[in-house]
Every structure is written in structure tokens, then in C-alpha cells.
Amino acid sequence: MTPAQRRALERLWPRYGLELPEEGELDLEAAFGRRAPRVLDIGFGDGTALAAQARGRPGWDFLGVEVHRPGVGRLLHTLEREGIGNVRVLGRDVLELLRRLPPGAFQRVQLYFPDPWPKKRHHKRRLVQGPFLEGARRVLAPGGLLHLATDWEGYAAWMEEQVAAAGGFLPAARERLDPGEALEEAARAARAARLGRPETKFERRARAEGRPIWDLLYRKA
């Protein structure tokens, strides 16, 4: 963690950070100070993509979940520098959090590039399976979107199998972007608008290393 990230955490957490109550569900309207459509962003990394989404949708509220403290510090610094006020942050285990959020509270749940745990003996550690999907469905509003993205072909297939097995979701979109597929600025912007997410630093690195990108979108039935 850099000194700037540490200072941002210490100084800005009271403004942007949230803590779960000892009992009951998190009061999101109190946390954001208004009632608005909401996005739950799980594992936002360094926060660049989350900040871009929040900047582009000032009428929406974004709840970011991340346990990597340097990434949280960087996001908080960005939020203050750019005057972005529609983001709040939690540093908790996501499975616990999904049990403590109000049901039907989010129009969108997004999980971009989670750890693929590629070795077969580690597949049980993958986040996208029954308990996570049950929690995501619980907190999504009727018709809400679950958006999964990965650069690992085996994990993309796993995600599709797990969502189908869990039930309660209808396929909404499926896109694969090959590493050699060049995108001009207009095409990149159109793709971001279509998927509802900006291109991430992780995604650019994955494509440079020869890995395709899968975006899987599902609508709560």
C-alpha cells in the first residue's frame, strides 16, 4: 500500500466507507442519502472501472465491495479528486454481505474478472457457484441483471453451468472478444455502452497476453 492510499483510507473512509450493523440489514437509503437505482460491484480491484461507471451514471448509486485495501485506498482517492458522490464501499466477505443486504435492492450485480482458480482441486474456491448465485438473486430486483466477466475459458464455461444449475436467471447476452480483435475508439465505446461496463486495465492486459474476454449477462426471472 502506498502512503497516498493509506492516507486516503484513514481520511476518506468515514465519508465513503460503510460498516454492517451488528444486527439486521444494511440501510442503503440512509447510506446514500436518497432512493435511486443501485449497482452492486463485487471485487472492484483498483476501482478505475467502478469510478468510471459512477461518473457516467450520476443518477445511480454504486456499492463497491473489495477486501484488498490498497485498491480501496486508490478508489477513495479517485472519488474525492473527481467529486464522485454516488459510491459507497464495504470491505467484507461477499457471501456474508449478500445475506445482510435488503432483498431486491439492486438493479444490477456485477462481478468482473474474479479469481478463476484454474486447478481442478481449487474449483471449490470459485466464487460463482450455488451460494453466491443464491445471494445475488436474492438482492436483485425483479428483472435485474447479473453481469459476469472473465478472461478464463474454463471459468466462463463453469459460470454458464453454475447459473443454469442454480435456476432463477434467464440468459440476456453472451459476448466473446478475441485477443486479436482490434477495436477502434467508436467500437470500444459502443461495446462499453452495450455491456454497461468500461474496458478495464485487467482486461487490456489479458488480451495483450492472448486471452479472450467473455461477458455473460443474466436477467433475474
C-alpha positions as a LaTeX table, in Angstrom:
\begin{tabular}{lrrr}
\hline
Residue & $x$ (\AA) & $y$ (\AA) & $z$ (\AA) \\
\hline
Met1 & 0.00 & 0.00 & 0.00 \\
Thr2 & 1.37 & 3.40 & $-0.94$ \\
Pro3 & 1.46 & 6.27 & 1.57 \\
Ala4 & $-1.19$ & 8.09 & $-0.51$ \\
Gln5 & $-3.50$ & 5.07 & $-0.41$ \\
Arg6 & $-3.03$ & 4.73 & 3.34 \\
Arg7 & $-3.82$ & 8.41 & 3.89 \\
Ala8 & $-6.90$ & 8.13 & 1.69 \\
Leu9 & $-8.16$ & 5.17 & 3.72 \\
Glu10 & $-7.64$ & 6.96 & 7.02 \\
Arg11 & $-9.10$ & 10.28 & 5.92 \\
Leu12 & $-11.86$ & 9.31 & 3.50 \\
Trp13 & $-13.26$ & 6.06 & 4.91 \\
Pro14 & $-15.67$ & 7.95 & 7.19 \\
Arg15 & $-17.11$ & 9.66 & 4.09 \\
Tyr16 & $-17.34$ & 6.73 & 1.66 \\
Gly17 & $-16.92$ & 3.60 & 3.77 \\
Leu18 & $-19.73$ & 1.58 & 5.32 \\
Glu19 & $-19.89$ & $-0.91$ & 8.16 \\
Leu20 & $-22.53$ & $-3.58$ & 8.58 \\
Pro21 & $-24.82$ & $-3.13$ & 11.57 \\
Glu22 & $-24.46$ & $-5.59$ & 14.41 \\
Glu23 & $-27.87$ & $-7.00$ & 13.54 \\
Gly24 & $-30.25$ & $-6.76$ & 10.62 \\
Glu25 & $-29.80$ & $-5.43$ & 7.11 \\
Leu26 & $-27.78$ & $-2.51$ & 5.83 \\
Asp27 & $-29.92$ & 0.62 & 5.30 \\
Leu28 & $-28.94$ & 1.65 & 1.78 \\
Glu29 & $-31.17$ & 4.70 & 1.58 \\
Ala30 & $-29.53$ & 6.08 & 4.71 \\
Ala31 & $-26.07$ & 5.19 & 3.38 \\
Phe32 & $-26.57$ & 7.11 & 0.13 \\
Gly33 & $-28.98$ & 9.73 & 1.42 \\
Arg34 & $-31.53$ & 9.09 & $-1.31$ \\
Arg35 & $-33.55$ & 6.46 & $-3.15$ \\
Ala36 & $-32.09$ & 5.64 & $-6.57$ \\
Pro37 & $-31.33$ & 2.64 & $-8.83$ \\
Arg38 & $-28.38$ & 0.71 & $-7.43$ \\
Val39 & $-25.45$ & $-1.37$ & $-8.65$ \\
Leu40 & $-23.54$ & $-3.87$ & $-6.52$ \\
Asp41 & $-19.94$ & $-4.14$ & $-7.76$ \\
Ile42 & $-18.12$ & $-7.12$ & $-6.28$ \\
Gly43 & $-14.32$ & $-7.16$ & $-6.23$ \\
Phe44 & $-13.66$ & $-3.79$ & $-7.89$ \\
Gly45 & $-9.86$ & $-4.09$ & $-7.83$ \\
Asp46 & $-8.24$ & $-0.67$ & $-8.12$ \\
Gly47 & $-11.64$ & 0.95 & $-8.62$ \\
Thr48 & $-10.94$ & 2.52 & $-12.00$ \\
Ala49 & $-13.88$ & 0.86 & $-13.75$ \\
Leu50 & $-16.23$ & 1.46 & $-10.82$ \\
Ala51 & $-15.34$ & 5.17 & $-10.70$ \\
Ala52 & $-15.93$ & 5.45 & $-14.45$ \\
Gln53 & $-19.34$ & 3.82 & $-14.19$ \\
Ala54 & $-20.38$ & 6.03 & $-11.28$ \\
Arg55 & $-19.15$ & 9.15 & $-13.05$ \\
Gly56 & $-21.19$ & 8.26 & $-16.12$ \\
Arg57 & $-24.37$ & 7.47 & $-14.17$ \\
Pro58 & $-24.84$ & 10.17 & $-11.53$ \\
Gly59 & $-28.48$ & 9.16 & $-11.07$ \\
Trp60 & $-27.47$ & 5.68 & $-9.90$ \\
Asp61 & $-25.87$ & 4.59 & $-6.62$ \\
Phe62 & $-22.94$ & 2.15 & $-6.58$ \\
Leu63 & $-21.97$ & $-0.10$ & $-3.68$ \\
Gly64 & $-18.45$ & $-1.46$ & $-4.17$ \\
Val65 & $-17.13$ & $-4.50$ & $-2.29$ \\
Glu66 & $-13.38$ & $-5.11$ & $-2.03$ \\
Val67 & $-11.14$ & $-6.61$ & 0.66 \\
His68 & $-7.83$ & $-5.53$ & $-0.96$ \\
Arg69 & $-7.08$ & $-2.39$ & 1.00 \\
Pro70 & $-4.67$ & $-0.73$ & $-1.49$ \\
Gly71 & $-7.41$ & $-0.88$ & $-4.13$ \\
Val72 & $-9.90$ & 0.63 & $-1.70$ \\
Gly73 & $-7.48$ & 3.43 & $-0.88$ \\
Arg74 & $-6.94$ & 4.19 & $-4.55$ \\
Leu75 & $-10.67$ & 4.29 & $-5.22$ \\
Leu76 & $-11.33$ & 6.64 & $-2.30$ \\
His77 & $-8.63$ & 8.99 & $-3.56$ \\
Thr78 & $-10.23$ & 8.96 & $-7.03$ \\
Leu79 & $-13.71$ & 9.61 & $-5.66$ \\
Glu80 & $-12.56$ & 12.68 & $-3.77$ \\
Arg81 & $-10.37$ & 14.02 & $-6.57$ \\
Glu82 & $-13.15$ & 13.75 & $-9.15$ \\
Gly83 & $-16.01$ & 14.75 & $-6.86$ \\
Ile84 & $-17.89$ & 11.47 & $-7.31$ \\
Gly85 & $-20.51$ & 11.20 & $-4.59$ \\
Asn86 & $-22.63$ & 8.21 & $-5.60$ \\
Val87 & $-20.27$ & 5.44 & $-4.43$ \\
Arg88 & $-20.05$ & 3.71 & $-1.06$ \\
Val89 & $-17.57$ & 0.97 & $-0.15$ \\
Leu90 & $-17.61$ & $-2.14$ & 2.02 \\
Gly91 & $-14.62$ & $-4.34$ & 2.85 \\
Arg92 & $-16.39$ & $-7.55$ & 3.78 \\
Asp93 & $-16.69$ & $-11.14$ & 2.62 \\
Val94 & $-19.22$ & $-11.05$ & $-0.18$ \\
Leu95 & $-21.15$ & $-14.17$ & 0.85 \\
Glu96 & $-21.75$ & $-12.71$ & 4.29 \\
Leu97 & $-22.67$ & $-9.37$ & 2.76 \\
Leu98 & $-25.24$ & $-10.88$ & 0.40 \\
Arg99 & $-27.08$ & $-12.20$ & 3.44 \\
Arg100 & $-27.13$ & $-8.76$ & 5.06 \\
Leu101 & $-28.33$ & $-6.62$ & 2.16 \\
Pro102 & $-32.05$ & $-5.90$ & 1.65 \\
Pro103 & $-33.76$ & $-8.27$ & $-0.80$ \\
Gly104 & $-34.49$ & $-6.79$ & $-4.22$ \\
Ala105 & $-32.34$ & $-3.73$ & $-3.51$ \\
Phe106 & $-30.19$ & $-3.72$ & $-6.68$ \\
Gln107 & $-30.94$ & $-3.34$ & $-10.36$ \\
Arg108 & $-27.55$ & $-4.77$ & $-11.25$ \\
Val109 & $-24.98$ & $-7.09$ & $-9.65$ \\
Gln110 & $-21.62$ & $-7.23$ & $-11.39$ \\
Leu111 & $-18.58$ & $-9.45$ & $-10.89$ \\
Tyr112 & $-15.70$ & $-8.72$ & $-13.24$ \\
Phe113 & $-12.67$ & $-11.00$ & $-13.57$ \\
Pro114 & $-12.83$ & $-12.95$ & $-10.30$ \\
Asp115 & $-10.02$ & $-15.35$ & $-9.46$ \\
Pro116 & $-10.51$ & $-18.34$ & $-11.81$ \\
Trp117 & $-8.79$ & $-20.85$ & $-9.52$ \\
Pro118 & $-7.76$ & $-22.83$ & $-12.62$ \\
Lys119 & $-6.53$ & $-26.02$ & $-10.92$ \\
Lys120 & $-9.29$ & $-28.60$ & $-10.60$ \\
Arg121 & $-8.60$ & $-29.20$ & $-6.92$ \\
His122 & $-9.23$ & $-25.48$ & $-6.30$ \\
His123 & $-12.55$ & $-25.24$ & $-8.17$ \\
Lys124 & $-14.42$ & $-25.39$ & $-4.87$ \\
Arg125 & $-12.94$ & $-21.95$ & $-4.09$ \\
Arg126 & $-14.52$ & $-20.32$ & $-7.14$ \\
Leu127 & $-16.99$ & $-17.65$ & $-6.17$ \\
Val128 & $-19.52$ & $-18.31$ & $-8.92$ \\
Gln129 & $-21.47$ & $-21.28$ & $-7.63$ \\
Gly130 & $-24.61$ & $-22.00$ & $-5.64$ \\
Pro131 & $-24.29$ & $-19.82$ & $-2.51$ \\
Phe132 & $-23.12$ & $-16.76$ & $-4.43$ \\
Leu133 & $-25.79$ & $-17.11$ & $-7.10$ \\
Glu134 & $-28.50$ & $-17.60$ & $-4.49$ \\
Gly135 & $-27.35$ & $-14.42$ & $-2.75$ \\
Ala136 & $-27.11$ & $-12.45$ & $-5.99$ \\
Arg137 & $-30.62$ & $-13.48$ & $-6.97$ \\
Arg138 & $-31.89$ & $-12.51$ & $-3.53$ \\
Val139 & $-30.56$ & $-8.93$ & $-3.68$ \\
Leu140 & $-31.55$ & $-8.32$ & $-7.31$ \\
Ala141 & $-34.82$ & $-6.60$ & $-8.06$ \\
Pro142 & $-37.24$ & $-8.42$ & $-10.39$ \\
Gly143 & $-35.78$ & $-8.21$ & $-13.88$ \\
Gly144 & $-32.40$ & $-7.10$ & $-12.51$ \\
Leu145 & $-29.16$ & $-8.00$ & $-14.30$ \\
Leu146 & $-26.31$ & $-10.24$ & $-13.18$ \\
His147 & $-23.17$ & $-9.45$ & $-15.20$ \\
Leu148 & $-20.18$ & $-11.81$ & $-15.07$ \\
Ala149 & $-16.91$ & $-11.28$ & $-16.95$ \\
Thr150 & $-13.81$ & $-13.47$ & $-17.17$ \\
Asp151 & $-10.72$ & $-13.98$ & $-19.29$ \\
Trp152 & $-10.53$ & $-17.70$ & $-18.49$ \\
Glu153 & $-12.35$ & $-20.01$ & $-20.91$ \\
Gly154 & $-12.77$ & $-22.78$ & $-18.36$ \\
Tyr155 & $-14.29$ & $-20.38$ & $-15.87$ \\
Ala156 & $-16.67$ & $-18.97$ & $-18.48$ \\
Ala157 & $-18.00$ & $-22.48$ & $-19.13$ \\
Trp158 & $-18.17$ & $-23.09$ & $-15.37$ \\
Met159 & $-20.14$ & $-19.87$ & $-14.86$ \\
Glu160 & $-22.68$ & $-20.85$ & $-17.50$ \\
Glu161 & $-23.09$ & $-24.32$ & $-15.98$ \\
Gln162 & $-23.46$ & $-22.97$ & $-12.45$ \\
Val163 & $-26.02$ & $-20.32$ & $-13.40$ \\
Ala164 & $-28.07$ & $-22.89$ & $-15.32$ \\
Ala165 & $-27.95$ & $-25.28$ & $-12.36$ \\
Ala166 & $-28.89$ & $-22.59$ & $-9.85$ \\
Gly167 & $-32.03$ & $-21.54$ & $-11.72$ \\
Gly168 & $-33.85$ & $-18.26$ & $-11.41$ \\
Phe169 & $-31.90$ & $-16.49$ & $-14.18$ \\
Leu170 & $-32.59$ & $-16.06$ & $-17.88$ \\
Pro171 & $-29.75$ & $-15.50$ & $-20.38$ \\
Ala172 & $-29.69$ & $-11.88$ & $-21.55$ \\
Ala173 & $-26.43$ & $-11.62$ & $-23.53$ \\
Arg174 & $-23.23$ & $-13.52$ & $-24.21$ \\
Glu175 & $-20.21$ & $-11.95$ & $-25.87$ \\
Arg176 & $-16.67$ & $-13.11$ & $-26.56$ \\
Leu177 & $-13.95$ & $-10.65$ & $-27.55$ \\
Asp178 & $-10.92$ & $-12.35$ & $-29.09$ \\
Pro179 & $-7.46$ & $-11.03$ & $-28.20$ \\
Gly180 & $-6.57$ & $-10.25$ & $-31.80$ \\
Glu181 & $-9.80$ & $-8.35$ & $-32.47$ \\
Ala182 & $-8.85$ & $-4.68$ & $-32.80$ \\
Leu183 & $-11.43$ & $-2.15$ & $-31.65$ \\
Glu184 & $-11.45$ & 1.43 & $-32.83$ \\
Glu185 & $-12.50$ & 4.08 & $-30.34$ \\
Ala186 & $-16.09$ & 4.17 & $-31.61$ \\
Ala187 & $-16.39$ & 0.37 & $-31.44$ \\
Arg188 & $-14.89$ & 0.33 & $-27.96$ \\
Ala189 & $-17.38$ & 2.96 & $-26.79$ \\
Ala190 & $-20.28$ & 1.07 & $-28.38$ \\
Arg191 & $-19.23$ & $-2.16$ & $-26.68$ \\
Ala192 & $-18.96$ & $-0.42$ & $-23.31$ \\
Ala193 & $-22.43$ & 1.06 & $-23.74$ \\
Arg194 & $-23.90$ & $-2.27$ & $-24.84$ \\
Leu195 & $-22.40$ & $-4.20$ & $-21.93$ \\
Gly196 & $-22.81$ & $-1.44$ & $-19.38$ \\
Arg197 & $-19.17$ & $-1.53$ & $-18.31$ \\
Pro198 & $-15.95$ & 0.22 & $-19.38$ \\
Glu199 & $-12.85$ & $-1.60$ & $-20.53$ \\
Thr200 & $-10.64$ & $-2.42$ & $-17.55$ \\
Lys201 & $-6.87$ & $-2.42$ & $-17.11$ \\
Phe202 & $-7.05$ & $-6.11$ & $-16.26$ \\
Glu203 & $-8.96$ & $-6.79$ & $-19.47$ \\
Arg204 & $-6.40$ & $-4.95$ & $-21.62$ \\
Arg205 & $-3.58$ & $-6.94$ & $-20.04$ \\
Ala206 & $-5.42$ & $-10.23$ & $-20.57$ \\
Arg207 & $-5.94$ & $-9.51$ & $-24.25$ \\
Ala208 & $-2.30$ & $-8.46$ & $-24.64$ \\
Glu209 & $-1.35$ & $-11.84$ & $-23.18$ \\
Gly210 & $-3.57$ & $-13.64$ & $-25.71$ \\
Arg211 & $-6.68$ & $-14.39$ & $-23.66$ \\
Pro212 & $-10.21$ & $-13.69$ & $-24.93$ \\
Ile213 & $-12.83$ & $-11.93$ & $-22.82$ \\
Trp214 & $-16.25$ & $-13.37$ & $-22.01$ \\
Asp215 & $-19.17$ & $-11.25$ & $-20.83$ \\
Leu216 & $-22.18$ & $-13.19$ & $-19.57$ \\
Leu217 & $-25.36$ & $-11.32$ & $-18.66$ \\
Tyr218 & $-28.41$ & $-12.84$ & $-17.00$ \\
Arg219 & $-31.74$ & $-11.36$ & $-16.01$ \\
Lys220 & $-33.47$ & $-12.37$ & $-12.81$ \\
Ala221 & $-36.53$ & $-14.40$ & $-13.74$ \\
\hline
\end{tabular}
